[in-house]
Amino acid sequence: MTDPQWFKSSYSSNGGACIEVAPNFPGVVPVRDSKDPEGGALVVPAASWSAFVAGVQAGDFGAV
């Protein structure tokens, strides 16, 4: 079994509202709350994650 290799974006600040992803699994991307690393992960299909990231980059979701 592969161990997740978690990382968060270099754009993240230390504000505490961060997620971490482990992109080292074929076909899926686990996502977790960086404040609660033992709290489990949401696993999404890689294509869905790519579409979400593209939407963020395009500004489709507005400012937070």
PQR file with spaces between the fields and no chain letter, atoms N, CA, C, O and H, PARSE charges and radii, in Angstrom:
ATOM       1  N    MET     1       0.840   -1.185    0.000 -0.4000 1.5000
ATOM       2  CA   MET     1       0.000    0.000    0.000 -0.0000 2.0000
ATOM       3  C    MET     1       0.888    1.252    0.000  0.5500 1.7000
ATOM       4  O    MET     1       1.906    1.300    0.690 -0.5500 1.4000
ATOM       5  N    THR     2       0.497    2.241   -0.765 -0.4000 1.5000
ATOM       6  CA   THR     2       1.241    3.491   -0.863 -0.0000 2.0000
ATOM       7  C    THR     2       0.856    4.429    0.266  0.5500 1.7000
ATOM       8  O    THR     2      -0.328    4.609    0.550 -0.5500 1.4000
ATOM       9  H    THR     2      -0.330    2.202   -1.326  0.4000 1.0000
ATOM      10  N    ASP     3       1.851    5.029    0.914 -0.4000 1.5000
ATOM      11  CA   ASP     3       1.584    6.048    1.924 -0.0000 2.0000
ATOM      12  C    ASP     3       1.341    7.381    1.228  0.5500 1.7000
ATOM      13  O    ASP     3       2.032    7.717    0.267 -0.5500 1.4000
ATOM      14  H    ASP     3       2.813    4.882    0.683  0.4000 1.0000
ATOM      15  N    PRO     4       0.358    8.143    1.714 -0.5600 1.5000
ATOM      16  CA   PRO     4       0.121    9.456    1.106  0.2800 2.0000
ATOM      17  C    PRO     4       1.298   10.392    1.328  0.5500 1.7000
ATOM      18  O    PRO     4       1.902   10.402    2.401 -0.5500 1.4000
ATOM      19  N    GLN     5       1.614   11.168    0.322 -0.4000 1.5000
ATOM      20  CA   GLN     5       2.650   12.201    0.419 -0.0000 2.0000
ATOM      21  C    GLN     5       1.926   13.546    0.413  0.5500 1.7000
ATOM      22  O    GLN     5       1.691   14.135   -0.641 -0.5500 1.4000
ATOM      23  H    GLN     5       1.123   11.160   -0.549  0.4000 1.0000
ATOM      24  N    TRP     6       1.577   14.018    1.612 -0.4000 1.5000
ATOM      25  CA   TRP     6       0.756   15.215    1.768 -0.0000 2.0000
ATOM      26  C    TRP     6       1.553   16.484    1.524  0.5500 1.7000
ATOM      27  O    TRP     6       2.723   16.576    1.898 -0.5500 1.4000
ATOM      28  H    TRP     6       1.768   13.539    2.468  0.4000 1.0000
ATOM      29  N    PHE     7       0.915   17.461    0.897 -0.4000 1.5000
ATOM      30  CA   PHE     7       1.513   18.790    0.782 -0.0000 2.0000
ATOM      31  C    PHE     7       0.405   19.826    0.678  0.5500 1.7000
ATOM      32  O    PHE     7      -0.721   19.515    0.290 -0.5500 1.4000
ATOM      33  H    PHE     7      -0.034   17.386    0.593  0.4000 1.0000
ATOM      34  N    LYS     8       0.740   21.055    1.028 -0.4000 1.5000
ATOM      35  CA   LYS     8      -0.196   22.154    0.806 -0.0000 2.0000
ATOM      36  C    LYS     8       0.462   23.169   -0.106  0.5500 1.7000
ATOM      37  O    LYS     8       1.685   23.202   -0.244 -0.5500 1.4000
ATOM      38  H    LYS     8       1.655   21.308    1.343  0.4000 1.0000
ATOM      39  N    SER     9      -0.344   23.976   -0.712 -0.4000 1.5000
ATOM      40  CA   SER     9       0.132   24.933   -1.704 -0.0000 2.0000
ATOM      41  C    SER     9       1.143   25.899   -1.117  0.5500 1.7000
ATOM      42  O    SER     9       1.048   26.293    0.046 -0.5500 1.4000
ATOM      43  H    SER     9      -1.337   23.950   -0.600  0.4000 1.0000
ATOM      44  N    SER    10       2.105   26.270   -1.932 -0.4000 1.5000
ATOM      45  CA   SER    10       3.065   27.293   -1.514 -0.0000 2.0000
ATOM      46  C    SER    10       2.385   28.654   -1.399  0.5500 1.7000
ATOM      47  O    SER    10       2.958   29.579   -0.825 -0.5500 1.4000
ATOM      48  H    SER    10       2.183   25.950   -2.876  0.4000 1.0000
ATOM      49  N    TYR    11       1.176   28.791   -1.935 -0.4000 1.5000
ATOM      50  CA   TYR    11       0.411   30.031   -1.818 -0.0000 2.0000
ATOM      51  C    TYR    11      -0.316   30.123   -0.479  0.5500 1.7000
ATOM      52  O    TYR    11      -0.842   31.181   -0.135 -0.5500 1.4000
ATOM      53  H    TYR    11       0.710   28.040   -2.402  0.4000 1.0000
ATOM      54  N    SER    12      -0.352   29.021    0.283 -0.4000 1.5000
ATOM      55  CA   SER    12      -1.029   29.027    1.578 -0.0000 2.0000
ATOM      56  C    SER    12      -0.236   29.842    2.576  0.5500 1.7000
ATOM      57  O    SER    12       0.992   29.779    2.622 -0.5500 1.4000
ATOM      58  H    SER    12       0.075   28.161    0.003  0.4000 1.0000
ATOM      59  N    SER    13      -0.956   30.604    3.368 -0.4000 1.5000
ATOM      60  CA   SER    13      -0.301   31.320    4.461 -0.0000 2.0000
ATOM      61  C    SER    13      -0.493   30.497    5.728  0.5500 1.7000
ATOM      62  O    SER    13      -0.999   29.376    5.664 -0.5500 1.4000
ATOM      63  H    SER    13      -1.954   30.656    3.331  0.4000 1.0000
ATOM      64  N    ASN    14      -0.110   31.017    6.837 -0.4000 1.5000
ATOM      65  CA   ASN    14      -0.298   30.315    8.105 -0.0000 2.0000
ATOM      66  C    ASN    14      -1.610   30.705    8.761  0.5500 1.7000
ATOM      67  O    ASN    14      -1.722   30.654    9.986 -0.5500 1.4000
ATOM      68  H    ASN    14       0.301   31.928    6.889  0.4000 1.0000
ATOM      69  N    GLY    15      -2.603   31.092    7.975 -0.4000 1.5000
ATOM      70  CA   GLY    15      -3.892   31.518    8.501 -0.0000 2.0000
ATOM      71  C    GLY    15      -4.753   30.389    9.024  0.5500 1.7000
ATOM      72  O    GLY    15      -5.745   30.642    9.708 -0.5500 1.4000
ATOM      73  H    GLY    15      -2.512   31.134    6.980  0.4000 1.0000
ATOM      74  N    GLY    16      -4.403   29.148    8.722 -0.4000 1.5000
ATOM      75  CA   GLY    16      -5.141   28.015    9.254 -0.0000 2.0000
ATOM      76  C    GLY    16      -6.287   27.531    8.382  0.5500 1.7000
ATOM      77  O    GLY    16      -6.925   26.538    8.732 -0.5500 1.4000
ATOM      78  H    GLY    16      -3.597   28.942    8.167  0.4000 1.0000
ATOM      79  N    ALA    17      -6.576   28.174    7.282 -0.4000 1.5000
ATOM      80  CA   ALA    17      -7.666   27.749    6.407 -0.0000 2.0000
ATOM      81  C    ALA    17      -7.085   27.026    5.195  0.5500 1.7000
ATOM      82  O    ALA    17      -7.330   27.414    4.053 -0.5500 1.4000
ATOM      83  H    ALA    17      -6.058   28.981    6.997  0.4000 1.0000
ATOM      84  N    CYS    18      -6.318   25.977    5.453 -0.4000 1.5000
ATOM      85  CA   CYS    18      -5.605   25.288    4.380 -0.0000 2.0000
ATOM      86  C    CYS    18      -6.087   23.853    4.239  0.5500 1.7000
ATOM      87  O    CYS    18      -6.589   23.242    5.183 -0.5500 1.4000
ATOM      88  H    CYS    18      -6.119   25.661    6.381  0.4000 1.0000
ATOM      89  N    ILE    19      -5.919   23.345    3.041 -0.4000 1.5000
ATOM      90  CA   ILE    19      -6.104   21.926    2.805 -0.0000 2.0000
ATOM      91  C    ILE    19      -4.771   21.356    2.352  0.5500 1.7000
ATOM      92  O    ILE    19      -3.879   22.078    1.908 -0.5500 1.4000
ATOM      93  H    ILE    19      -5.511   23.841    2.275  0.4000 1.0000
ATOM      94  N    GLU    20      -4.664   20.050    2.477 -0.4000 1.5000
ATOM      95  CA   GLU    20      -3.498   19.328    1.970 -0.0000 2.0000
ATOM      96  C    GLU    20      -4.000   18.288    0.987  0.5500 1.7000
ATOM      97  O    GLU    20      -5.099   17.757    1.147 -0.5500 1.4000
ATOM      98  H    GLU    20      -5.389   19.464    2.837  0.4000 1.0000
ATOM      99  N    VAL    21      -3.210   17.997   -0.018 -0.4000 1.5000
ATOM     100  CA   VAL    21      -3.548   16.966   -0.988 -0.0000 2.0000
ATOM     101  C    VAL    21      -2.404   15.965   -1.077  0.5500 1.7000
ATOM     102  O    VAL    21      -1.250   16.281   -0.789 -0.5500 1.4000
ATOM     103  H    VAL    21      -2.317   18.428   -0.148  0.4000 1.0000
ATOM     104  N    ALA    22      -2.753   14.763   -1.480 -0.4000 1.5000
ATOM     105  CA   ALA    22      -1.754   13.707   -1.685 -0.0000 2.0000
ATOM     106  C    ALA    22      -1.924   13.194   -3.115  0.5500 1.7000
ATOM     107  O    ALA    22      -2.692   12.262   -3.352 -0.5500 1.4000
ATOM     108  H    ALA    22      -3.690   14.506   -1.714  0.4000 1.0000
ATOM     109  N    PRO    23      -1.213   13.795   -4.065 -0.5600 1.5000
ATOM     110  CA   PRO    23      -1.423   13.463   -5.473  0.2800 2.0000
ATOM     111  C    PRO    23      -0.706   12.204   -5.961  0.5500 1.7000
ATOM     112  O    PRO    23      -0.628   11.965   -7.166 -0.5500 1.4000
ATOM     113  N    ASN    24      -0.190   11.407   -5.045 -0.4000 1.5000
ATOM     114  CA   ASN    24       0.601   10.250   -5.464 -0.0000 2.0000
ATOM     115  C    ASN    24      -0.220    8.964   -5.600  0.5500 1.7000
ATOM     116  O    ASN    24       0.334    7.870   -5.493 -0.5500 1.4000
ATOM     117  H    ASN    24      -0.253   11.602   -4.066  0.4000 1.0000
ATOM     118  N    PHE    25      -1.529    9.077   -5.834 -0.4000 1.5000
ATOM     119  CA   PHE    25      -2.376    7.910   -6.054 -0.0000 2.0000
ATOM     120  C    PHE    25      -2.958    7.974   -7.462  0.5500 1.7000
ATOM     121  O    PHE    25      -3.476    9.017   -7.861 -0.5500 1.4000
ATOM     122  H    PHE    25      -1.979    9.966   -5.921  0.4000 1.0000
ATOM     123  N    PRO    26      -2.886    6.895   -8.213 -0.5600 1.5000
ATOM     124  CA   PRO    26      -3.416    6.929   -9.579  0.2800 2.0000
ATOM     125  C    PRO    26      -4.945    7.045   -9.584  0.5500 1.7000
ATOM     126  O    PRO    26      -5.645    6.255   -8.950 -0.5500 1.4000
ATOM     127  N    GLY    27      -5.441    8.039  -10.308 -0.4000 1.5000
ATOM     128  CA   GLY    27      -6.882    8.164  -10.515 -0.0000 2.0000
ATOM     129  C    GLY    27      -7.670    8.895   -9.455  0.5500 1.7000
ATOM     130  O    GLY    27      -8.829    9.239   -9.690 -0.5500 1.4000
ATOM     131  H    GLY    27      -4.873    8.681  -10.823  0.4000 1.0000
ATOM     132  N    VAL    28      -7.084    9.148   -8.289 -0.4000 1.5000
ATOM     133  CA   VAL    28      -7.794    9.840   -7.211 -0.0000 2.0000
ATOM     134  C    VAL    28      -6.867   10.832   -6.522  0.5500 1.7000
ATOM     135  O    VAL    28      -5.644   10.715   -6.595 -0.5500 1.4000
ATOM     136  H    VAL    28      -6.143    8.868   -8.098  0.4000 1.0000
ATOM     137  N    VAL    29      -7.472   11.813   -5.848 -0.4000 1.5000
ATOM     138  CA   VAL    29      -6.701   12.785   -5.072 -0.0000 2.0000
ATOM     139  C    VAL    29      -7.323   12.886   -3.682  0.5500 1.7000
ATOM     140  O    VAL    29      -8.418   13.431   -3.544 -0.5500 1.4000
ATOM     141  H    VAL    29      -8.466   11.908   -5.789  0.4000 1.0000
ATOM     142  N    PRO    30      -6.648   12.373   -2.647 -0.5600 1.5000
ATOM     143  CA   PRO    30      -7.128   12.574   -1.280  0.2800 2.0000
ATOM     144  C    PRO    30      -6.902   14.031   -0.859  0.5500 1.7000
ATOM     145  O    PRO    30      -5.868   14.623   -1.167 -0.5500 1.4000
ATOM     146  N    VAL    31      -7.878   14.593   -0.154 -0.4000 1.5000
ATOM     147  CA   VAL    31      -7.824   15.974    0.326 -0.0000 2.0000
ATOM     148  C    VAL    31      -8.175   15.955    1.807  0.5500 1.7000
ATOM     149  O    VAL    31      -9.132   15.294    2.212 -0.5500 1.4000
ATOM     150  H    VAL    31      -8.718   14.112    0.096  0.4000 1.0000
ATOM     151  N    ARG    32      -7.396   16.686    2.626 -0.4000 1.5000
ATOM     152  CA   ARG    32      -7.695   16.728    4.059 -0.0000 2.0000
ATOM     153  C    ARG    32      -7.491   18.141    4.602  0.5500 1.7000
ATOM     154  O    ARG    32      -6.865   18.987    3.963 -0.5500 1.4000
ATOM     155  H    ARG    32      -6.619   17.223    2.297  0.4000 1.0000
ATOM     156  N    ASP    33      -8.029   18.371    5.784 -0.4000 1.5000
ATOM     157  CA   ASP    33      -7.882   19.635    6.499 -0.0000 2.0000
ATOM     158  C    ASP    33      -6.517   19.643    7.171  0.5500 1.7000
ATOM     159  O    ASP    33      -6.198   18.738    7.941 -0.5500 1.4000
ATOM     160  H    ASP    33      -8.537   17.684    6.303  0.4000 1.0000
ATOM     161  N    SER    34      -5.712   20.656    6.886 -0.4000 1.5000
ATOM     162  CA   SER    34      -4.360   20.694    7.454 -0.0000 2.0000
ATOM     163  C    SER    34      -4.370   20.869    8.968  0.5500 1.7000
ATOM     164  O    SER    34      -3.392   20.527    9.634 -0.5500 1.4000
ATOM     165  H    SER    34      -5.971   21.391    6.260  0.4000 1.0000
ATOM     166  N    LYS    35      -5.466   21.399    9.525 -0.4000 1.5000
ATOM     167  CA   LYS    35      -5.553   21.574   10.978 -0.0000 2.0000
ATOM     168  C    LYS    35      -5.907   20.272   11.688  0.5500 1.7000
ATOM     169  O    LYS    35      -5.710   20.156   12.898 -0.5500 1.4000
ATOM     170  H    LYS    35      -6.261   21.676    8.984  0.4000 1.0000
ATOM     171  N    ASP    36      -6.430   19.284   10.944 -0.4000 1.5000
ATOM     172  CA   ASP    36      -6.872   18.023   11.536 -0.0000 2.0000
ATOM     173  C    ASP    36      -6.389   16.857   10.679  0.5500 1.7000
ATOM     174  O    ASP    36      -7.200   16.160   10.069 -0.5500 1.4000
ATOM     175  H    ASP    36      -6.590   19.378    9.962  0.4000 1.0000
ATOM     176  N    PRO    37      -5.077   16.639   10.627 -0.5600 1.5000
ATOM     177  CA   PRO    37      -4.548   15.609    9.726  0.2800 2.0000
ATOM     178  C    PRO    37      -4.989   14.190   10.062  0.5500 1.7000
ATOM     179  O    PRO    37      -4.931   13.312    9.201 -0.5500 1.4000
ATOM     180  N    GLU    38      -5.425   13.949   11.279 -0.4000 1.5000
ATOM     181  CA   GLU    38      -5.897   12.611   11.648 -0.0000 2.0000
ATOM     182  C    GLU    38      -7.402   12.466   11.438  0.5500 1.7000
ATOM     183  O    GLU    38      -7.961   11.403   11.704 -0.5500 1.4000
ATOM     184  H    GLU    38      -5.473   14.663   11.978  0.4000 1.0000
ATOM     185  N    GLY    39      -8.057   13.515   10.968 -0.4000 1.5000
ATOM     186  CA   GLY    39      -9.512   13.518   10.832 -0.0000 2.0000
ATOM     187  C    GLY    39     -10.050   12.850    9.584  0.5500 1.7000
ATOM     188  O    GLY    39     -11.258   12.880    9.351 -0.5500 1.4000
ATOM     189  H    GLY    39      -7.603   14.379   10.752  0.4000 1.0000
ATOM     190  N    GLY    40      -9.212   12.261    8.791 -0.4000 1.5000
ATOM     191  CA   GLY    40      -9.667   11.593    7.584 -0.0000 2.0000
ATOM     192  C    GLY    40      -9.495   12.470    6.361  0.5500 1.7000
ATOM     193  O    GLY    40      -9.105   13.633    6.456 -0.5500 1.4000
ATOM     194  H    GLY    40      -8.230   12.237    8.980  0.4000 1.0000
ATOM     195  N    ALA    41      -9.789   11.898    5.225 -0.4000 1.5000
ATOM     196  CA   ALA    41      -9.608   12.606    3.958 -0.0000 2.0000
ATOM     197  C    ALA    41     -10.807   12.362    3.059  0.5500 1.7000
ATOM     198  O    ALA    41     -11.445   11.311    3.117 -0.5500 1.4000
ATOM     199  H    ALA    41     -10.106   10.952    5.148  0.4000 1.0000
ATOM     200  N    LEU    42     -11.094   13.333    2.245 -0.4000 1.5000
ATOM     201  CA   LEU    42     -12.080   13.206    1.187 -0.0000 2.0000
ATOM     202  C    LEU    42     -11.309   12.776   -0.057  0.5500 1.7000
ATOM     203  O    LEU    42     -10.333   13.424   -0.436 -0.5500 1.4000
ATOM     204  H    LEU    42     -10.576   14.187    2.198  0.4000 1.0000
ATOM     205  N    VAL    43     -11.736   11.700   -0.687 -0.4000 1.5000
ATOM     206  CA   VAL    43     -11.035   11.199   -1.873 -0.0000 2.0000
ATOM     207  C    VAL    43     -11.894   11.501   -3.095  0.5500 1.7000
ATOM     208  O    VAL    43     -13.032   11.042   -3.193 -0.5500 1.4000
ATOM     209  H    VAL    43     -12.529   11.174   -0.379  0.4000 1.0000
ATOM     210  N    VAL    44     -11.345   12.269   -4.016 -0.4000 1.5000
ATOM     211  CA   VAL    44     -12.091   12.669   -5.213 -0.0000 2.0000
ATOM     212  C    VAL    44     -11.389   12.131   -6.460  0.5500 1.7000
ATOM     213  O    VAL    44     -10.171   11.951   -6.462 -0.5500 1.4000
ATOM     214  H    VAL    44     -10.420   12.642   -3.936  0.4000 1.0000
ATOM     215  N    PRO    45     -12.155   11.878   -7.515 -0.5600 1.5000
ATOM     216  CA   PRO    45     -11.525   11.454   -8.764  0.2800 2.0000
ATOM     217  C    PRO    45     -10.550   12.526   -9.261  0.5500 1.7000
ATOM     218  O    PRO    45     -10.811   13.721   -9.123 -0.5500 1.4000
ATOM     219  N    ALA    46      -9.445   12.099   -9.828 -0.4000 1.5000
ATOM     220  CA   ALA    46      -8.422   13.039  -10.295 -0.0000 2.0000
ATOM     221  C    ALA    46      -8.983   14.026  -11.315  0.5500 1.7000
ATOM     222  O    ALA    46      -8.600   15.195  -11.307 -0.5500 1.4000
ATOM     223  H    ALA    46      -9.232   11.128   -9.940  0.4000 1.0000
ATOM     224  N    ALA    47      -9.874   13.583  -12.185 -0.4000 1.5000
ATOM     225  CA   ALA    47     -10.461   14.487  -13.181 -0.0000 2.0000
ATOM     226  C    ALA    47     -11.303   15.567  -12.508  0.5500 1.7000
ATOM     227  O    ALA    47     -11.302   16.716  -12.951 -0.5500 1.4000
ATOM     228  H    ALA    47     -10.186   12.633  -12.191  0.4000 1.0000
ATOM     229  N    SER    48     -12.015   15.215  -11.451 -0.4000 1.5000
ATOM     230  CA   SER    48     -12.816   16.200  -10.716 -0.0000 2.0000
ATOM     231  C    SER    48     -11.923   17.199  -10.009  0.5500 1.7000
ATOM     232  O    SER    48     -12.220   18.393   -9.990 -0.5500 1.4000
ATOM     233  H    SER    48     -12.016   14.282  -11.090  0.4000 1.0000
ATOM     234  N    TRP    49     -10.835   16.724   -9.429 -0.4000 1.5000
ATOM     235  CA   TRP    49      -9.889   17.630   -8.766 -0.0000 2.0000
ATOM     236  C    TRP    49      -9.281   18.597   -9.780  0.5500 1.7000
ATOM     237  O    TRP    49      -9.156   19.791   -9.506 -0.5500 1.4000
ATOM     238  H    TRP    49     -10.593   15.754   -9.445  0.4000 1.0000
ATOM     239  N    SER    50      -8.907   18.089  -10.940 -0.4000 1.5000
ATOM     240  CA   SER    50      -8.340   18.947  -11.984 -0.0000 2.0000
ATOM     241  C    SER    50      -9.339   20.011  -12.422  0.5500 1.7000
ATOM     242  O    SER    50      -8.964   21.164  -12.634 -0.5500 1.4000
ATOM     243  H    SER    50      -9.008   17.119  -11.163  0.4000 1.0000
ATOM     244  N    ALA    51     -10.607   19.632  -12.559 -0.4000 1.5000
ATOM     245  CA   ALA    51     -11.641   20.597  -12.946 -0.0000 2.0000
ATOM     246  C    ALA    51     -11.829   21.651  -11.861  0.5500 1.7000
ATOM     247  O    ALA    51     -12.009   22.829  -12.170 -0.5500 1.4000
ATOM     248  H    ALA    51     -10.912   18.695  -12.386  0.4000 1.0000
ATOM     249  N    PHE    52     -11.791   21.243  -10.595 -0.4000 1.5000
ATOM     250  CA   PHE    52     -11.906   22.191   -9.484 -0.0000 2.0000
ATOM     251  C    PHE    52     -10.743   23.183   -9.497  0.5500 1.7000
ATOM     252  O    PHE    52     -10.956   24.391   -9.392 -0.5500 1.4000
ATOM     253  H    PHE    52     -11.645   20.287  -10.343  0.4000 1.0000
ATOM     254  N    VAL    53      -9.526   22.681   -9.623 -0.4000 1.5000
ATOM     255  CA   VAL    53      -8.345   23.557   -9.641 -0.0000 2.0000
ATOM     256  C    VAL    53      -8.415   24.521  -10.824  0.5500 1.7000
ATOM     257  O    VAL    53      -8.093   25.701  -10.681 -0.5500 1.4000
ATOM     258  H    VAL    53      -9.353   21.699   -9.708  0.4000 1.0000
ATOM     259  N    ALA    54      -8.831   24.033  -11.983 -0.4000 1.5000
ATOM     260  CA   ALA    54      -8.962   24.907  -13.152 -0.0000 2.0000
ATOM     261  C    ALA    54      -9.996   26.001  -12.891  0.5500 1.7000
ATOM     262  O    ALA    54      -9.803   27.145  -13.302 -0.5500 1.4000
ATOM     263  H    ALA    54      -9.092   23.075  -12.099  0.4000 1.0000
ATOM     264  N    GLY    55     -11.088   25.659  -12.214 -0.4000 1.5000
ATOM     265  CA   GLY    55     -12.104   26.645  -11.875 -0.0000 2.0000
ATOM     266  C    GLY    55     -11.587   27.693  -10.912  0.5500 1.7000
ATOM     267  O    GLY    55     -11.895   28.876  -11.055 -0.5500 1.4000
ATOM     268  H    GLY    55     -11.244   24.729  -11.881  0.4000 1.0000
ATOM     269  N    VAL    56     -10.804   27.271   -9.932 -0.4000 1.5000
ATOM     270  CA   VAL    56     -10.196   28.224   -8.994 -0.0000 2.0000
ATOM     271  C    VAL    56      -9.266   29.164   -9.747  0.5500 1.7000
ATOM     272  O    VAL    56      -9.318   30.379   -9.559 -0.5500 1.4000
ATOM     273  H    VAL    56     -10.553   26.310   -9.816  0.4000 1.0000
ATOM     274  N    GLN    57      -8.424   28.606  -10.590 -0.4000 1.5000
ATOM     275  CA   GLN    57      -7.473   29.426  -11.344 -0.0000 2.0000
ATOM     276  C    GLN    57      -8.175   30.408  -12.278  0.5500 1.7000
ATOM     277  O    GLN    57      -7.666   31.500  -12.526 -0.5500 1.4000
ATOM     278  H    GLN    57      -8.382   27.619  -10.743  0.4000 1.0000
ATOM     279  N    ALA    58      -9.336   30.025  -12.793 -0.4000 1.5000
ATOM     280  CA   ALA    58     -10.086   30.886  -13.710 -0.0000 2.0000
ATOM     281  C    ALA    58     -10.941   31.918  -12.977  0.5500 1.7000
ATOM     282  O    ALA    58     -11.527   32.799  -13.606 -0.5500 1.4000
ATOM     283  H    ALA    58      -9.750   29.138  -12.591  0.4000 1.0000
ATOM     284  N    GLY    59     -11.014   31.808  -11.642 -0.4000 1.5000
ATOM     285  CA   GLY    59     -11.824   32.750  -10.870 -0.0000 2.0000
ATOM     286  C    GLY    59     -13.306   32.433  -10.887  0.5500 1.7000
ATOM     287  O    GLY    59     -14.126   33.305  -10.598 -0.5500 1.4000
ATOM     288  H    GLY    59     -10.538   31.092  -11.132  0.4000 1.0000
ATOM     289  N    ASP    60     -13.665   31.203  -11.218 -0.4000 1.5000
ATOM     290  CA   ASP    60     -15.069   30.812  -11.320 -0.0000 2.0000
ATOM     291  C    ASP    60     -15.821   30.858   -9.992  0.5500 1.7000
ATOM     292  O    ASP    60     -17.052   30.901   -9.992 -0.5500 1.4000
ATOM     293  H    ASP    60     -12.999   30.495  -11.453  0.4000 1.0000
ATOM     294  N    PHE    61     -15.122   30.851   -8.876 -0.4000 1.5000
ATOM     295  CA   PHE    61     -15.773   30.781   -7.573 -0.0000 2.0000
ATOM     296  C    PHE    61     -15.733   32.101   -6.817  0.5500 1.7000
ATOM     297  O    PHE    61     -16.212   32.172   -5.685 -0.5500 1.4000
ATOM     298  H    PHE    61     -14.123   30.816   -8.876  0.4000 1.0000
ATOM     299  N    GLY    62     -15.180   33.132   -7.406 -0.4000 1.5000
ATOM     300  CA   GLY    62     -15.104   34.436   -6.750 -0.0000 2.0000
ATOM     301  C    GLY    62     -14.063   34.459   -5.653  0.5500 1.7000
ATOM     302  O    GLY    62     -13.331   33.492   -5.439 -0.5500 1.4000
ATOM     303  H    GLY    62     -14.790   33.074   -8.326  0.4000 1.0000
ATOM     304  N    ALA    63     -14.014   35.579   -4.969 -0.4000 1.5000
ATOM     305  CA   ALA    63     -13.051   35.753   -3.874 -0.0000 2.0000
ATOM     306  C    ALA    63     -13.590   35.129   -2.600  0.5500 1.7000
ATOM     307  O    ALA    63     -14.800   35.053   -2.387 -0.5500 1.4000
ATOM     308  H    ALA    63     -14.609   36.364   -5.143  0.4000 1.0000
ATOM     309  N    VAL    64     -12.682   34.691   -1.769 -0.4000 1.5000
ATOM     310  CA   VAL    64     -13.069   34.107   -0.478 -0.0000 2.0000
ATOM     311  C    VAL    64     -12.833   35.132    0.597  0.5500 1.7000
ATOM     312  O    VAL    64     -13.087   34.865    1.771 -0.5500 1.4000
ATOM     313  H    VAL    64     -11.699   34.753   -1.941  0.4000 1.0000
